[in-house]
Amino acid sequence: MTAFLQFMGQLGIAYLNMGIVLGFTFGALILLRPVTGRLLRPKHQVWLWFAGWYVGFLAQFYDILGRRVRLPFSFRDLVIPRVQVRGGDRAMPLYIAEQAGEGPTLVLPGGVEASLPDDVFETLLLVIGVIWLVVLVAATVWYTIQGRKLRRLSRQGERMDPETMKRYGITEERVAVRLCEGLPASFVRAGHDTGWGDKVSNVICLQKELPERQLRLVLLHEIEHIRLHHIWYKTTIVAVLTAFYWWNPVLWLAYRFTCRDMELACDEAVLEQLEPAQRREYAHTLVELGSGRHLWGSVTSFGECDAALRVRRAAVWKRWGENRTGLSAMLVVALMLFFYCGGPVSVSGYVDATTEDWNAYYQSMVWVEETQEFLENPQWQPKEIWSRAEERLLVLDTEDQWYSLGFYWNGEEYYLGRANPMERAFHDGYTRLG
């Protein structure tokens, strides 16, 4: 059990490191909102936010962007003090680290490193493991209960027939519309309607008491949430925030702004379809139904997130021209590159070594001694040596055990990075060296 909790603690520290860098990133984006709010369309703002949430969910993608999309300078250069030296995550931030051959350390403001005693670090791992496991289970239970509650609530409503849906312009078979009494707000949720086999992926739940003129406007708004993939976005964001980054207040604020921009993007998309008189009606509908109440889970609600701001935007709305839209798209791509790509990368594996360097290292047989030390077996000796490329070998030892050996170049010399046992080896494309 202790080993499992320590493993959970290691994962927790990985997300602590990622959460810190995301906090810096989202904090900077929040400070830039007075500028980006004028230059970016709301839907492009959502793209910028979601790029951050997505790399927070798939940290491997953040690593790939750092290693493969190189820039002369990026935001990651400013906020990431160090990265892992070995392994696949060589561009991942390490504010709290336990490097091979070194003790655990913590990076303080200004780049100063403080060493952590091993016993303190082991205790810290257990504490983080327990806390993260409890929160993860609680978030999963809560998320499941919330989803079932919303499904039960929506199923109590009357389902709109296909002909009426077509009259409102809804021809997508994977969308169902329910008219429900007593809803706190109209919303759209992800998931099936009557069961797994109904082929429905999104359900729009409308307040049954809405008059015809308002029902149409609210329905247009919710359809835009589906068209812009906001349900999927919000499902991912809520899962990431509640499971991994609940401890970071900056990310909660960023979540609020993300939801606000989703609503503004849908408002803008609806206003583009309306005539001037209908736009005024849409603004009035926002005043009447904009409760500001937030619905958690895989749902987006018509009335949530700063109704007063949305009414002001609707009242002064102007159509974006093609040129402004194009400039907005180019700017959001530039911001994504600056905030999510580049940055520091481990030297290991990314400094080009010459063939002579590799040959000299291989022929010196120093790697045999390093493997003996790595395996804690001074009697270990190779019997067959195969290779397909520099920096990796397949070796059969004198006890007929296969190993995959990986090596790193640190800019001055090669050294052994891993020695993984294998049940057998396939030699297709390999050359026997010895």
MOPELIN-V585897 format. One line per field, one symbol per residue. phi: phi as a letter, one per 40 degrees, with the letter a starting at -180 (. if undefined). psi: psi as a letter, one per 20 degrees, with the letter a starting at -180 (. if undefined). burial: 1 if it has 9 or more other C-alpha atoms within 8 Angstrom, else 0. Layout:
BEGIN
phi: ???
psi: ???
burial: ???
END
This chain:
BEGIN
phi: .cccccccccccccccccccccccccccccccddcccccbcdccdcdcccdccccccbccccccccccbcbdaaccccbbcabccbgcccbccbcbbbccgbccbbccdggcbbcbddccccccccccdccccccccccccccccccccccccccccccccdccccccgbbcccbbbbbbcgccacabbchcbbicccgcbabcbbcccccdccdccccdccccdcccgcccdcdccccccccbbccbccccccccccccccccccdccccccbcdccccccccccccbccgccbchcbbbcccgfcccccccccbcbcccccccccccccccccccccbbggcbdcdgbbcbcccccccccccgccccccdcccfbcccacbbbbabacgabbbbccbgbcbbbbbbbcgbacacbaabcbcabbbdgcbcca
psi: gghghhghgggghghgghhghhggghgghghihhghhhhpqhhhggggghgghghhgnhhhhgghhhhnpqhqrhhhhiohrrqhrahlijqqnhpqnqpjrrqrpprpijpppqpqghgghghggggggghgghgggggggggggghghggghiirpppqhghghhjjoiphjpqppoqqjqhqqrpqqrrfirhjijpipppoqphjprghhggghggghhhgghjkhggghggggggghhhkhiohhhgghgghghghgghgggghghhiqrghhhhhgghhhghimhipppqblqpqhjrnmhgghggghhjpqpprhghgghgghhhgghggghirbrqqphpijppqrhhgggggghijhhghhggggilniipqqgppqqhrqjqqppprijkpqqopqqqpjihrqqphqnpqqhrqpjpiqpph.
burial: 00001111111110111111111111100000000110011111111111111111001001111110110001111001101111001111111100100011111000000001000011011111110110110011001001100010111010010000110000000011111100001111110110000001111111100000011111111101110001111111110111111101011101110111111111111110010000110111111011110000111111111110011001100000000010011011001111111111111110100000110011000011111111000001011111110001111111001111111111100111111001000000000000
END
